[in-house]
Amino acid sequence: MLSDYALQLFGRTITITGREQFLAVVFLLVAAATWAVLQFRRRRAVVLQRSVVSDQVVYELSRIADALDRLASRPIEHTIPTVSGFKEEEPRTMPFSMFGRER
């Protein structure tokens, strides 16, 4: 079995037991196996062939993008129309307050 290993670090002694060594080796083996599986598995990719439908989707999305670009490049004065002849009304009084009638 694995023996204990004493490690001197910054004036302190750290003892690594045989069980901790075994767990470290198991962890490294699992990490290596996971890496190998991820590296060598078959990669799946979906390839979209050109069709009438995909061309129509691209056309409609480009129209939407062009319209948004035109809206974004317009000055703010043309985007939000100003209201002419707007006058502020006097504040309205509530006939009933939450505590009863106003006097």
DSSP file (Angstrom, degrees, kcal/mol; ACC not computed):
  #  RESIDUE AA STRUCTURE BP1 BP2  ACC     N-H-->O    O-->H-N    N-H-->O    O-->H-N    TCO  KAPPA ALPHA  PHI   PSI    X-CA   Y-CA   Z-CA
    1    1 A M              0   0    0      0, 0.0     2,-0.1     0, 0.0    17,-0.0   0.000 360.0 360.0 360.0 164.8    0.0    0.0    0.0
    2    2 A L        -     0   0    0     16,-0.1    16,-0.3     1,-0.1     2,-0.2  -0.444 360.0-136.7 -72.9 143.8    1.1    3.6   -0.3
    3    3 A S        -     0   0    0     -2,-0.1     2,-0.1    14,-0.1    18,-0.1  -0.571  27.5 -89.1 -98.2 165.3    2.9    5.1    2.5
    4    4 A D        -     0   0    0     -2,-0.2     2,-0.5    13,-0.1    13,-0.2  -0.402  37.3-150.0 -71.2 149.8    2.5    8.5    4.1
    5    5 A Y  E     -A   16   0A   0     11,-2.5    11,-3.2    -2,-0.1     2,-0.5  -0.987   2.0-149.5-126.9 124.0    4.5   11.4    2.6
    6    6 A A  E     -A   15   0A   0     -2,-0.5     2,-0.5     9,-0.2     9,-0.2  -0.805  13.1-167.5 -96.5 131.8    5.6   14.4    4.7
    7    7 A L  E     -A   14   0A   0      7,-3.1     7,-3.4    -2,-0.5     2,-0.6  -0.979  12.2-146.3-123.9 126.0    5.9   17.7    2.9
    8    8 A Q  E     +A   13   0A   0     -2,-0.5     2,-0.4     5,-0.2     5,-0.2  -0.823  27.0 167.1 -92.8 122.6    7.6   20.8    4.4
    9    9 A L  E >   -A   12   0A   0      3,-3.0     3,-1.6    -2,-0.6    -2,-0.1  -0.947  66.6 -20.7-142.4 116.9    5.9   24.0    3.3
   10   10 A F  T 3  S-     0   0    0     -2,-0.4     3,-0.1     1,-0.3    -1,-0.1   0.857 126.5 -50.9  54.6  40.7    6.6   27.5    4.8
   11   11 A G  T 3  S+     0   0    0      1,-0.3     2,-0.3     0, 0.0    -1,-0.3   0.537 119.3 106.4  79.5   5.5    7.9   25.9    8.0
   12   12 A R  E <   -A    9   0A   0     -3,-1.6    -3,-3.0     2,-0.0     2,-0.6  -0.874  65.8-130.1-116.8 151.5    4.9   23.6    8.4
   13   13 A T  E     -A    8   0A   0     -2,-0.3     2,-0.5    -5,-0.2    -5,-0.2  -0.883  18.6-167.9-103.6 125.4    4.7   19.9    7.9
   14   14 A I  E     -A    7   0A   0     -7,-3.4    -7,-3.1    -2,-0.6     2,-0.6  -0.958   8.7-153.1-112.8 125.8    1.9   18.6    5.7
   15   15 A T  E     -A    6   0A   0     -2,-0.5     2,-0.6    -9,-0.2    -9,-0.2  -0.876   3.1-160.9-102.9 122.8    1.3   14.9    5.8
   16   16 A I  E     -A    5   0A   0    -11,-3.2   -11,-2.5    -2,-0.6    -2,-0.0  -0.909  17.3-146.7-103.7 116.7   -0.3   13.3    2.7
   17   17 A T     >  -     0   0    0     -2,-0.6     4,-1.9   -13,-0.2     5,-0.1  -0.239  24.7-107.0 -79.6 168.5   -1.8    9.9    3.6
   18   18 A G  H  > S+     0   0    0    -16,-0.3     4,-2.3     1,-0.2     5,-0.1   0.846 120.1  54.6 -62.6 -35.5   -1.9    6.9    1.3
   19   19 A R  H  > S+     0   0    0      2,-0.2     4,-2.5     1,-0.2    -1,-0.2   0.907 107.3  49.5 -66.4 -41.2   -5.7    7.4    0.9
   20   20 A E  H  > S+     0   0    0      2,-0.2     4,-2.0     1,-0.2    -2,-0.2   0.876 110.8  50.6 -65.4 -37.2   -5.2   11.0   -0.3
   21   21 A Q  H  X S+     0   0    0     -4,-1.9     4,-2.2     2,-0.2    -2,-0.2   0.919 110.3  49.7 -64.5 -43.3   -2.6    9.8   -2.8
   22   22 A F  H  X S+     0   0    0     -4,-2.3     4,-2.4     1,-0.2    -2,-0.2   0.921 110.9  49.0 -61.6 -44.9   -4.9    7.1   -4.1
   23   23 A L  H  X S+     0   0    0     -4,-2.5     4,-2.4     1,-0.2    -1,-0.2   0.864 109.8  52.4 -64.2 -36.0   -7.8    9.7   -4.5
   24   24 A A  H  X S+     0   0    0     -4,-2.0     4,-2.3     2,-0.2    -1,-0.2   0.908 110.2  47.8 -66.0 -41.5   -5.5   12.1   -6.3
   25   25 A V  H  X S+     0   0    0     -4,-2.2     4,-2.3     2,-0.2    -2,-0.2   0.914 112.4  49.2 -65.3 -42.6   -4.4    9.3   -8.8
   26   26 A V  H  X S+     0   0    0     -4,-2.4     4,-2.5     2,-0.2    -2,-0.2   0.912 110.8  50.9 -62.4 -42.5   -8.1    8.4   -9.3
   27   27 A F  H  X S+     0   0    0     -4,-2.4     4,-2.5     1,-0.2    -2,-0.2   0.922 110.5  48.3 -61.3 -44.4   -9.0   12.0   -9.9
   28   28 A L  H  X S+     0   0    0     -4,-2.3     4,-2.3     1,-0.2    -1,-0.2   0.886 111.7  50.3 -64.4 -38.5   -6.2   12.4  -12.5
   29   29 A L  H  X S+     0   0    0     -4,-2.3     4,-2.4     2,-0.2    -2,-0.2   0.906 111.8  47.2 -66.0 -41.1   -7.2    9.2  -14.3
   30   30 A V  H  X S+     0   0    0     -4,-2.5     4,-2.4     2,-0.2    -2,-0.2   0.905 112.5  49.7 -66.6 -41.0  -10.9   10.3  -14.5
   31   31 A A  H  X S+     0   0    0     -4,-2.5     4,-2.2    -5,-0.2    -2,-0.2   0.905 112.3  47.7 -64.1 -41.0   -9.8   13.8  -15.7
   32   32 A A  H  X S+     0   0    0     -4,-2.3     4,-2.4     2,-0.2    -2,-0.2   0.899 112.1  49.4 -67.1 -40.4   -7.6   12.2  -18.4
   33   33 A A  H  X S+     0   0    0     -4,-2.4     4,-2.4     2,-0.2    -2,-0.2   0.905 111.3  49.5 -65.3 -40.5  -10.3    9.8  -19.5
   34   34 A T  H  X S+     0   0    0     -4,-2.4     4,-2.3     2,-0.2    -2,-0.2   0.918 111.5  48.9 -63.6 -43.5  -12.9   12.7  -19.7
   35   35 A W  H  X S+     0   0    0     -4,-2.2     4,-1.9     1,-0.2    -2,-0.2   0.913 111.5  49.8 -62.0 -42.5  -10.4   14.8  -21.8
   36   36 A A  H  X S+     0   0    0     -4,-2.4     4,-2.2     2,-0.2    -2,-0.2   0.903 110.4  49.4 -64.8 -41.9   -9.8   11.8  -24.1
   37   37 A V  H  X S+     0   0    0     -4,-2.4     4,-1.2     1,-0.2    -1,-0.2   0.921 112.3  48.2 -63.9 -42.8  -13.5   11.1  -24.6
   38   38 A L  H  < S+     0   0    0     -4,-2.3    -1,-0.2     1,-0.2    -2,-0.2   0.843 114.5  46.8 -66.7 -32.2  -14.1   14.8  -25.4
   39   39 A Q  H  < S+     0   0    0     -4,-1.9    -2,-0.2    -5,-0.2    -1,-0.2   0.852 120.1  34.8 -77.4 -34.9  -11.2   14.9  -27.9
   40   40 A F  H  < S+     0   0    0     -4,-2.2    -2,-0.2    -5,-0.2    -1,-0.2   0.401  87.8 109.9-107.6   3.0  -11.9   11.8  -29.8
   41   41 A R  S  < S-     0   0    0     -4,-1.2     2,-0.3    -5,-0.2    -3,-0.0  -0.379  80.5 -92.2 -74.6 159.6  -15.7   11.6  -29.9
   42   42 A R        -     0   0    0     -2,-0.1     2,-0.4     1,-0.1    -1,-0.1  -0.546  38.4-135.2 -71.7 130.4  -17.5   12.1  -33.2
   43   43 A R        -     0   0    0     -2,-0.3     2,-0.5    -3,-0.1    -1,-0.1  -0.732  15.0-148.1 -87.6 132.6  -18.4   15.7  -33.6
   44   44 A R        +     0   0    0     -2,-0.4     2,-0.4     2,-0.0    -2,-0.0  -0.872  19.4 176.2-104.2 131.5  -21.9   16.3  -34.9
   45   45 A A        -     0   0    0     -2,-0.5     2,-0.6     2,-0.0    -2,-0.0  -0.997  24.6-138.2-134.8 139.4  -22.7   19.2  -37.1
   46   46 A V        -     0   0    0     -2,-0.4     2,-0.6     2,-0.0    -2,-0.0  -0.866  18.0-160.6 -97.9 122.2  -25.9   20.2  -38.8
   47   47 A V        -     0   0    0     -2,-0.6     2,-0.7     0, 0.0    -2,-0.0  -0.911   6.3-149.7-106.4 122.2  -25.3   21.4  -42.3
   48   48 A L        -     0   0    0     -2,-0.6     2,-0.1     6,-0.0     3,-0.1  -0.818  12.9-147.5 -94.8 115.6  -28.1   23.4  -43.8
   49   49 A Q        -     0   0    0     -2,-0.7     5,-0.2     1,-0.1     2,-0.2  -0.473  29.1 -95.2 -78.3 151.9  -28.4   23.1  -47.5
   50   50 A R        +     0   0    0     -2,-0.1     2,-0.3     4,-0.1    -1,-0.1  -0.450  57.4 156.8 -66.2 136.6  -29.6   26.0  -49.6
   51   51 A S     >  -     0   0    0     -2,-0.2     4,-2.1     1,-0.1     5,-0.2  -0.918  57.1 -97.0-149.5 175.0  -33.2   25.8  -50.4
   52   52 A V  H  > S+     0   0    0     -2,-0.3     4,-2.0     1,-0.2     5,-0.1   0.892 122.7  50.8 -64.5 -39.4  -36.0   28.1  -51.4
   53   53 A V  H  > S+     0   0    0      2,-0.2     4,-2.3     1,-0.2    -1,-0.2   0.929 110.6  46.7 -67.4 -45.4  -37.2   28.4  -47.8
   54   54 A S  H  > S+     0   0    0      1,-0.2     4,-2.2     2,-0.2    -1,-0.2   0.884 112.0  51.6 -66.6 -36.0  -33.7   29.2  -46.4
   55   55 A D  H  X S+     0   0    0     -4,-2.1     4,-2.1     2,-0.2    -1,-0.2   0.891 109.8  50.0 -64.3 -38.2  -33.2   31.8  -49.1
   56   56 A Q  H  X S+     0   0    0     -4,-2.0     4,-2.6     2,-0.2    -2,-0.2   0.895 109.7  50.6 -67.0 -40.1  -36.6   33.4  -48.2
   57   57 A V  H  X S+     0   0    0     -4,-2.3     4,-2.5     2,-0.2     5,-0.2   0.920 111.0  48.5 -63.5 -43.3  -35.7   33.5  -44.5
   58   58 A V  H  X S+     0   0    0     -4,-2.2     4,-2.1     2,-0.2    -2,-0.2   0.901 111.8  50.2 -62.9 -40.9  -32.4   35.2  -45.3
   59   59 A Y  H  X S+     0   0    0     -4,-2.1     4,-1.9     2,-0.2    -2,-0.2   0.930 112.3  46.0 -63.6 -46.4  -34.2   37.7  -47.5
   60   60 A E  H  X S+     0   0    0     -4,-2.6     4,-2.2     1,-0.2    -2,-0.2   0.901 112.5  50.5 -66.3 -40.5  -36.8   38.6  -44.9
   61   61 A L  H  X S+     0   0    0     -4,-2.5     4,-2.4     1,-0.2    -1,-0.2   0.876 109.1  51.6 -65.1 -36.0  -34.1   38.9  -42.1
   62   62 A S  H  X S+     0   0    0     -4,-2.1     4,-2.3     2,-0.2    -1,-0.2   0.872 108.4  51.8 -68.8 -34.5  -32.1   41.2  -44.3
   63   63 A R  H  X S+     0   0    0     -4,-1.9     4,-2.3     2,-0.2    -2,-0.2   0.921 110.7  47.9 -64.1 -43.1  -35.1   43.4  -44.9
   64   64 A I  H  X S+     0   0    0     -4,-2.2     4,-2.4     1,-0.2    -2,-0.2   0.915 112.1  49.7 -63.8 -42.3  -35.8   43.6  -41.2
   65   65 A A  H  X S+     0   0    0     -4,-2.4     4,-2.1     1,-0.2    -1,-0.2   0.897 110.7  49.7 -64.4 -40.1  -32.1   44.5  -40.5
   66   66 A D  H  X S+     0   0    0     -4,-2.3     4,-2.3     2,-0.2    -1,-0.2   0.907 110.7  49.7 -64.7 -41.3  -32.2   47.2  -43.2
   67   67 A A  H  X S+     0   0    0     -4,-2.3     4,-2.2     1,-0.2    -2,-0.2   0.913 111.9  47.9 -64.8 -42.0  -35.3   48.7  -41.7
   68   68 A L  H  X S+     0   0    0     -4,-2.4     4,-2.2     1,-0.2    -1,-0.2   0.872 110.7  52.1 -65.9 -35.8  -33.8   48.8  -38.2
   69   69 A D  H  X S+     0   0    0     -4,-2.1     4,-1.6     2,-0.2    -2,-0.2   0.905 109.4  49.2 -65.9 -41.6  -30.6   50.3  -39.6
   70   70 A R  H  X S+     0   0    0     -4,-2.3     4,-0.7     1,-0.2    -2,-0.2   0.905 111.9  48.9 -64.1 -41.2  -32.6   53.1  -41.3
   71   71 A L  H >< S+     0   0    0     -4,-2.2     3,-0.6     1,-0.2    -2,-0.2   0.891 111.1  50.3 -65.1 -38.4  -34.6   53.8  -38.1
   72   72 A A  H 3< S+     0   0    0     -4,-2.2    -1,-0.2     1,-0.2    -2,-0.2   0.806 109.1  51.0 -70.8 -28.7  -31.4   53.9  -36.1
   73   73 A S  H 3< S+     0   0    0     -4,-1.6    -1,-0.2    -5,-0.1    -2,-0.2   0.574  88.2 100.1 -88.4  -8.0  -29.7   56.3  -38.4
   74   74 A R  S << S-     0   0    0     -4,-0.7     5,-0.1    -3,-0.6    -3,-0.0  -0.483  84.2-101.7 -74.9 148.0  -32.5   58.9  -38.5
   75   75 A P    >>  -     0   0    0      0, 0.0     4,-1.0     0, 0.0     3,-0.9  -0.316  29.0-117.0 -64.3 153.9  -32.3   61.9  -36.3
   76   76 A I  H 3> S+     0   0    0      1,-0.2     4,-2.2     2,-0.2     3,-0.1   0.780 111.0  65.6 -65.3 -27.4  -34.3   61.8  -33.1
   77   77 A E  H 34 S+     0   0    0      1,-0.2    -1,-0.2     2,-0.2     5,-0.2   0.843 105.3  44.0 -65.7 -31.5  -36.4   64.8  -34.2
   78   78 A H  H <4 S+     0   0    0     -3,-0.9    -1,-0.2     1,-0.1    -2,-0.2   0.707 111.3  54.7 -84.4 -19.8  -37.9   62.7  -37.0
   79   79 A T  H  < S+     0   0    0     -4,-1.0    -2,-0.2     1,-0.3    -3,-0.1   0.922 113.3  37.2 -79.7 -45.4  -38.4   59.7  -34.8
   80   80 A I  S  < S-     0   0    0     -4,-2.2    -1,-0.3     0, 0.0     2,-0.1  -0.916  86.3-140.9-110.2 108.8  -40.4   61.3  -32.1
   81   81 A P        -     0   0    0      0, 0.0     2,-0.2     0, 0.0    -3,-0.1  -0.404  17.2-122.5 -69.9 143.4  -42.8   63.9  -33.5
   82   82 A T        -     0   0    0     -5,-0.2     2,-0.7    -2,-0.1    -5,-0.0  -0.600  18.7-128.1 -83.5 146.6  -43.3   67.0  -31.4
   83   83 A V    >   -     0   0    0     -2,-0.2     3,-0.6     3,-0.0     2,-0.3  -0.850  23.2-152.9 -97.4 117.7  -46.8   67.9  -30.2
   84   84 A S  T 3  S+     0   0    0     -2,-0.7     3,-0.1     1,-0.2     0, 0.0  -0.659  74.1  23.2 -91.1 148.0  -47.7   71.4  -31.1
   85   85 A G  T 3  S+     0   0    0     -2,-0.3     2,-0.5     1,-0.3    -1,-0.2   0.718  79.3 158.2  75.7  21.9  -50.2   73.4  -29.1
   86   86 A F    <   -     0   0    0     -3,-0.6     2,-0.4     2,-0.0    -1,-0.3  -0.672  15.5-178.1 -80.4 123.7  -49.7   71.3  -26.0
   87   87 A K        -     0   0    0     -2,-0.5     2,-0.3    -3,-0.1    -3,-0.0  -0.968  27.2-117.4-123.9 142.6  -50.8   73.1  -22.9
   88   88 A E        -     0   0    0     -2,-0.4     2,-0.2     1,-0.1    -2,-0.0  -0.554  27.2-134.6 -77.8 135.8  -50.6   71.9  -19.4
   89   89 A E        -     0   0    0     -2,-0.3     3,-0.1     1,-0.1    -1,-0.1  -0.516  28.0 -98.8 -84.1 157.4  -53.9   71.5  -17.6
   90   90 A E        -     0   0    0     -2,-0.2    -1,-0.1     1,-0.1     2,-0.0  -0.435  53.0 -87.0 -70.7 150.1  -54.3   72.7  -14.1
   91   91 A P        -     0   0    0      0, 0.0     2,-0.3     0, 0.0    -1,-0.1  -0.322  44.7-128.9 -61.4 138.3  -54.0   70.0  -11.5
   92   92 A R        -     0   0    0     -3,-0.1     2,-0.4     1,-0.0    -3,-0.0  -0.623  14.3-136.8 -87.5 145.9  -57.2   68.2  -10.9
   93   93 A T        -     0   0    0     -2,-0.3     3,-0.0     2,-0.0    -1,-0.0  -0.807  16.8-123.6-101.3 145.4  -58.5   67.8   -7.3
   94   94 A M        -     0   0    0     -2,-0.4     8,-0.2     1,-0.1     3,-0.1  -0.726   9.0-145.5 -86.4 132.3  -60.0   64.6   -6.2
   95   95 A P  S    S+     0   0    0      0, 0.0     7,-1.1     0, 0.0     2,-0.4   0.838  89.2  35.3 -66.8 -28.9  -63.5   64.9   -4.9
   96   96 A F  E    S-B  101   0B   0      5,-0.2     5,-0.2    -3,-0.0     2,-0.1  -0.987  73.5-158.0-126.4 129.8  -62.8   62.2   -2.3
   97   97 A S  E >   -B  100   0B   0      3,-2.4     3,-1.2    -2,-0.4     5,-0.0  -0.441  38.8-101.1 -92.2 176.4  -59.6   61.6   -0.5
   98   98 A M  T 3  S+     0   0    0      1,-0.2     3,-0.1    -2,-0.1    -1,-0.1   0.647 122.9  51.4 -73.9 -11.3  -58.6   58.4    1.0
   99   99 A F  T 3  S-     0   0    0      1,-0.4     2,-0.3     0, 0.0    -1,-0.2   0.290 125.6 -81.6-105.7   9.5  -59.5   59.7    4.4
  100  100 A G  E <  S-B   97   0B   0     -3,-1.2    -3,-2.4     2,-0.0    -1,-0.4  -0.851  80.5 -10.0 125.3-163.9  -63.0   61.0    3.5
  101  101 A R  E     -B   96   0B   0     -2,-0.3     2,-0.2    -5,-0.2    -5,-0.2  -0.395  64.5-121.5 -72.7 144.9  -64.3   64.1    1.8
  102  102 A E              0   0    0     -7,-1.1    -1,-0.1    -8,-0.2    -2,-0.0  -0.564 360.0 360.0 -79.2 151.7  -62.1   67.0    1.1
  103  103 A R              0   0    0     -2,-0.2    -1,-0.1     0, 0.0    -2,-0.0   0.434 360.0 360.0-106.5 360.0  -63.2   70.3    2.6
